[in-house]
Amino acid sequence: MTERLHEALDRVTRVRGVRGVLLVGLDDGLVVADAVMEGVRANAVAALAASLVQRLARATATSGIGQPGFLHLEAERGALLTLAVRERLMLVTVAEPGVNVGLVRLELLRAGAEVR
Amino acid sequence: MSRTRVVEPWLAGPLEHFVSESGARLTLILTPAGQVLAQHGFTRAVDVMSAAALASGIAASTGELARLLEGGAFRALSHESQRHGVFLSRFASPRGPLLALVVYGYESSIGLVQLFFEELVTDLAAAAPAAPPRAPVLAADFERELNESLATLFR
């Protein structure tokens, strides 16, 4: 699975504007696998994104709409996209502004299928 | 009211920042011999003494195990139960090697604790004053210093 997973992560990074993609444990915020450009702090992104999604999960559960699936967060100098894959794992993508979100989501779904 | 108590003032800022960012419930900073320099979250001196003794003992035994395995020293140890996680790490500081014991709950994670622990080590290195000249350690001095530290931590 490891080789197929890395190939799938590499495919996500081939989308123009993607600076890195990580498979992260939702509970521990640790990196399971990653493909990131230089300058992306994988450990920091993983820990903070997992914390963010866990807090969002509490909000969505309280609102009665279940667990978050896909998250697209636009920031001043880029975007963070996360996708829940298999129980307690998620894919996290760091991208530049203007990235094709639909394409990234498609590649994340494909990568997620390799994890399941 | 702050739940952080320190024996030396330079420890306060970095420790408070670490606790606030990582969401740690309990934190101890101590020497490898078990002398507590700072704590956050403990309410009873006896708990600090027990945690410090256990942390020091665990660090010593895992260090010895690492020596037997000839793999160099272990850097950090983490353990998770259903309700709490425990992170124990040895780190270098301008005041010599120190240990940190961190207990965290569901509101944090080992990833967050590790992330902000790296910052804590950097912040402590920047905040530490020059080391005082080392005097020989006497048993009587150690006990007196231990009692003074506990008095400071729980006054």
Chai-1 contact restraints between the chains, C-beta under 6 A:
chainA,res_idxA,chainB,res_idxB,connection_type,confidence,min_distance_angstrom,max_distance_angstrom,comment,restraint_id
A,D28,B,S109,contact,1.0,0.0,6.0,A-B,restraint_1
A,D28,B,I110,contact,1.0,0.0,6.0,A-B,restraint_2
A,D28,B,G111,contact,1.0,0.0,6.0,A-B,restraint_3
A,G29,B,S109,contact,1.0,0.0,6.0,A-B,restraint_4
A,G29,B,G111,contact,1.0,0.0,6.0,A-B,restraint_5
A,G29,B,L112,contact,1.0,0.0,6.0,A-B,restraint_6
A,L30,B,G111,contact,1.0,0.0,6.0,A-B,restraint_7
A,N43,B,L115,contact,1.0,0.0,6.0,A-B,restraint_8
A,A44,B,L115,contact,1.0,0.0,6.0,A-B,restraint_9
A,A46,B,G111,contact,1.0,0.0,6.0,A-B,restraint_10
A,A47,B,G111,contact,1.0,0.0,6.0,A-B,restraint_11
A,A47,B,L112,contact,1.0,0.0,6.0,A-B,restraint_12
A,A47,B,L115,contact,1.0,0.0,6.0,A-B,restraint_13
A,S51,B,L112,contact,1.0,0.0,6.0,A-B,restraint_14
